[in-house]
Structures are given as structure tokens and as C-alpha cells.
Amino acid sequence: MQNFSAVAGCADATAPSGGQNSVQFETSSGSLSGVALSSGQVVLGTTGSAPQAKTLTAGPGIAIMNAPGSISISATSSGSANAVDWLNEAAVIRPIATNFSLVTSTTAPAGASLVPTVRGMALTTTSVADDTAVMAETTTPSGSWQATMLAVYSGPLAPASFPAIAVRDSISHRAVEFGIGSSGTTSYQAAYVRTVGGLGLDTILGQTAAADIGLPPPSQPIWSRVTYDGTNLSWSFSRDGEVFSTVLTVLAADNLSNVDRVGPVAFFQQPTHPTWPSAYHILSWQLASL
């Protein structure tokens, strides 16, 4: 009987286990078990432990579609590499809102939020009180880096509101901003702004501005770029996402001790229509080490 029991035990150990349509594997005790897979899942190994069923996770600019028996991986931009217009779909890298943190002035704009959209993400408010700001920030790489953004703004601008890219010092709570904002009620200007207070977004210390007929209004889609070379911060803009014109170059140490956060920001200064809602739509974002 012991011999029969031993044979039965061997048969049980080698019999399929884990349910119908499972992937079989040998356990640490020498018996068989199984991993059940749903559509689009793959089996991943774990050192010293049983394999697990997992789905692939999409990174920036990548979309993953799971279906029975298939996994489709594609870039989220769908345009031709030869498409050169304000959108330049071949260059678009759609931002993921969960990769950013929401930061505001001490008195936040009403309803300040960071929301995902079908084209990327948006900084939104339900109204825009004077001397308030809202920012979506992410950690900068060590060393030199470059942040490139495609964005369009809707909401009140006059006389001095300012959608931009901000670089923030999260330790000393200071920030600088680069972008194109309103200049009164009839024109637009590129500006470099220095701010302090609260988390760094409360009070404007000063600004350097340049008005020119060649500047696009922020209510049109604008490609903009901030480059940090370890010493200087440079800001440039583009109509097509390929050819950039550098407008401003400043010393990072002019207002910052640490250059550790970057992201889109909207400043609201003396808005003519403070009850209007606003939305700063971020259609593309790329932060790369240089």
C-alpha cells in the first residue's frame, strides 16, 4: 500500500493544476500550480517567488490596448512625421496628469485643479482672483535639462495675467516664470518673472518683458521651451515645434538656489474679468536630460 500511495502522490504532483486555461508552473515543493490570465496579461517572473499575471504599463507618449489574445502598443501621436503645423503631431508627447503635483499660491484661485483630458491635461479654475496662481509641477532631472511644452490658454488675460512655464525652488520657496502674457488690453509680451512667498508663487518681485508683433497670443497653441545648462535658464518659443526662437536667457541664481521643480503655471494679475473660469490646456510635455 505504501508503494501505491507513493505512485498516487507522484501522479497528483504531476497532474495539471490551477484551473482550466491556466499556465502551469512548478512550485517550490515540486508540485504543479497555475497562473490564470485575463485578456492582455503576460506571465512575469519574480526571483524566488511564483510567477505572476501582469498587464503592461504605458509610459509617456505610449498607448496600450489589451484584447483577447493580443496586445497592441502604439504612440499616442497619430500624425505624419512630415506634418509641420502648430500641432506637429509627430512631436506631441501627451502629458499624464498623475505625473504632476498641483501647487498654488497661498490663496488659491477658486476651484484650482489639475485634470486629465483626452488630449493631455489642463490646469483649471472656476474664477481668477487677483494675485493668485496655479501650477502643475514635476521633479527636474539632475544636471542640465530641457522642458518642451505645447499649450493653449482660455480665460481672462487682461491686463496682466500670465500663462507660462515655471521653474520652482521647492526648498527656498522661490520661482521664476517664462511665457507670453497680456500687456494691457491690446497687445502681448514675452516675459521673465521672479516670484516669492508661500511656496514661491505669491508675490511678483519683478519682471523683464519684451513686446513684439511676432509674438503669438497665448489663446493660440504655442510651443515653448525652457533649457537649463547648469548655470542659465533660457526660454524660447516656436510655431511648429521644430524651429525655436530664443527670447530670454537669465542666470538661474537670479532668484533660485535650487532648480528642482518645473511645469506649466497660470498667474492671474488684476484680471478685468475675475469671475471668468480659466483653463490652461497642456497638449504636449517632454522633460529630458541634456
Residue pairs with C-beta under 8 A, 6 or more apart in sequence:
12 31
13 30
13 31
13 32
14 32
15 32
16 22
16 24
16 32
16 34
17 24
17 31
17 32
17 33
17 34
18 24
18 32
18 33
18 34
18 35
18 36
19 34
19 36
21 36
21 37
22 34
22 35
22 36
22 37
23 34
23 35
23 37
23 43
23 51
24 32
24 33
24 34
25 32
25 33
25 34
25 35
25 50
25 51
26 32
26 33
27 33
27 50
33 50
35 43
35 50
35 51
35 52
35 53
36 53
37 43
37 53
38 53
39 66
39 67
39 68
39 69
40 55
40 56
40 64
40 65
40 66
40 67
40 70
40 71
41 53
41 54
41 55
41 66
42 53
42 54
42 55
42 56
42 71
43 51
43 52
43 53
43 54
44 51
44 52
44 53
44 54
45 51
46 52
55 64
55 66
56 64
56 71
56 73
57 64
58 64
58 73
60 93
60 94
60 95
60 96
60 99
60 285
60 286
61 75
61 76
61 77
61 92
61 93
61 94
62 73
62 74
62 75
62 76
63 73
63 74
63 75
63 76
64 71
64 72
64 73
65 71
65 72
65 74
76 92
76 93
76 94
77 89
77 90
77 91
77 92
77 93
77 94
78 89
79 87
79 88
79 89
79 90
79 92
80 89
80 90
81 90
82 90
83 89
83 90
84 240
84 242
85 240
86 220
86 221
86 223
86 239
86 240
86 241
87 150
87 221
87 241
87 283
88 150
88 223
88 240
88 241
88 242
91 150
91 241
91 242
91 284
92 150
92 241
92 283
92 284
93 284
93 285
93 286
94 119
94 120
94 283
94 284
94 285
95 120
95 121
95 282
95 284
95 285
96 116
96 121
97 114
97 115
97 116
97 121
97 136
98 116
99 138
100 114
100 121
100 136
100 137
100 138
100 263
101 136
101 137
101 138
102 112
102 113
102 114
102 123
102 134
102 135
102 136
103 134
103 135
103 136
103 137
103 168
103 199
103 201
103 261
104 112
104 132
104 133
104 134
104 135
104 199
104 201
105 131
105 132
105 133
105 134
105 197
105 198
105 199
105 201
105 202
106 197
106 198
106 199
106 202
107 129
107 131
107 132
107 202
108 132
108 134
109 125
109 126
109 127
109 128
109 129
109 132
109 133
109 134
109 268
109 278
110 125
110 126
110 127
110 128
110 129
111 124
111 125
111 126
111 127
111 277
112 123
112 124
112 125
112 132
112 134
113 123
113 124
113 125
114 121
114 122
114 123
114 124
114 136
115 121
115 122
115 124
117 281
119 281
119 283
120 281
120 282
120 283
120 284
120 285
121 136
121 282
122 279
122 280
122 281
122 282
123 134
123 135
123 136
123 264
123 265
123 266
123 279
123 280
123 282
124 277
124 278
124 279
124 280
125 134
125 155
125 266
125 268
125 277
125 278
125 279
126 277
127 274
127 275
127 276
127 277
128 155
128 156
128 161
128 268
128 271
128 274
128 276
128 277
128 278
129 268
129 271
129 274
130 268
130 269
130 270
130 271
130 274
131 202
131 203
131 268
131 269
132 267
132 268
133 195
133 201
133 202
133 265
133 266
133 267
133 268
134 265
134 266
134 280
135 166
135 168
135 201
135 263
135 264
135 265
135 266
136 263
136 264
136 265
136 282
137 166
137 168
137 261
137 262
137 263
138 261
138 262
138 263
138 287
139 260
139 261
140 147
140 167
140 228
140 259
140 260
140 261
140 262
140 287
141 287
141 288
141 289
142 289
143 230
143 289
143 290
144 227
144 228
144 229
144 230
144 289
144 290
145 227
145 228
145 262
145 287
145 288
145 289
145 290
146 225
146 226
146 227
146 228
146 287
146 288
146 290
147 165
147 225
147 226
147 227
147 262
147 263
147 285
147 286
147 287
148 223
148 224
148 225
148 241
148 284
148 285
148 286
148 287
148 288
149 165
149 223
149 224
149 225
149 264
149 282
149 284
149 285
149 286
150 221
150 222
150 223
150 241
150 282
150 283
150 284
150 285
151 163
151 218
151 221
151 222
151 224
151 264
151 280
151 281
151 282
151 283
152 218
152 219
152 220
152 221
152 222
152 281
152 283
153 163
153 218
153 219
153 266
153 278
153 279
153 280
153 281
154 219
154 278
154 279
154 281
155 161
155 266
155 276
155 277
155 278
155 279
155 280
156 268
156 271
156 272
156 273
156 274
156 276
156 278
157 181
157 182
157 218
157 219
157 271
158 182
158 184
158 185
158 271
158 272
159 182
159 183
159 184
159 185
159 269
159 270
159 272
160 181
160 182
160 183
160 269
160 270
161 181
161 182
161 266
161 267
161 268
161 269
161 270
161 271
162 177
162 179
162 181
162 182
162 191
162 193
162 266
162 267
162 269
163 179
163 180
163 181
163 218
163 264
163 265
163 266
163 267
163 280
164 177
164 178
164 179
164 180
164 181
164 191
164 193
164 224
164 264
164 265
164 266
164 267
165 177
165 178
165 179
165 224
165 226
165 235
165 262
165 263
165 264
165 265
166 175
166 176
166 177
166 178
166 201
166 261
166 262
166 263
166 264
166 265
167 175
167 176
167 177
167 178
167 226
167 228
167 233
167 252
167 256
167 259
167 261
167 262
168 174
168 175
168 199
168 200
168 201
168 260
168 261
168 262
168 263
169 175
169 200
169 255
169 256
169 257
169 258
169 259
169 260
169 261
170 199
170 200
170 258
170 260
170 261
171 257
171 258
171 260
172 200
172 256
172 257
172 258
173 196
173 197
173 198
173 199
173 200
174 194
174 195
174 196
174 200
174 255
174 256
174 257
175 194
175 195
175 196
175 200
175 201
175 255
175 256
175 265
176 192
176 193
176 194
176 195
176 233
176 250
176 252
176 254
176 255
176 256
177 191
177 192
177 193
177 195
177 265
177 267
178 190
178 191
178 192
178 193
178 224
178 226
178 233
178 235
178 248
179 190
179 191
179 218
179 224
179 235
180 188
180 189
180 190
180 191
180 215
180 216
180 217
180 218
180 222
180 224
180 237
181 188
181 189
181 191
181 218
181 267
182 188
182 189
183 189
183 209
183 211
185 272
187 211
188 211
188 215
188 216
188 217
188 218
189 209
189 210
189 211
189 212
189 215
190 209
190 210
190 211
190 212
190 215
190 235
190 237
190 247
190 248
191 207
191 208
191 209
191 210
192 207
192 208
192 209
192 235
192 248
192 250
193 204
193 206
193 207
193 267
194 204
194 205
194 206
194 207
194 254
194 255
195 201
195 202
195 203
195 204
195 205
195 255
195 267
196 202
196 203
196 205
196 255
197 203
201 265
201 267
204 267
204 269
205 255
208 248
208 250
210 247
210 248
215 237
216 222
216 237
216 239
221 283
222 237
222 238
223 237
223 238
223 239
223 240
223 241
223 244
223 284
224 235
224 236
224 237
224 238
225 235
225 236
225 237
225 238
225 244
226 233
226 234
226 235
226 262
227 233
227 234
227 236
227 290
228 252
228 259
229 290
231 251
231 252
231 253
232 249
232 250
232 251
232 252
233 249
233 250
233 251
233 252
233 259
234 246
234 248
234 249
234 250
235 246
235 247
235 248
235 249
236 244
236 245
236 246
236 247
237 244
237 245
237 247
238 244
238 245
241 284
252 259
262 287
264 280
264 282
264 285
266 278
266 280
268 274
268 278
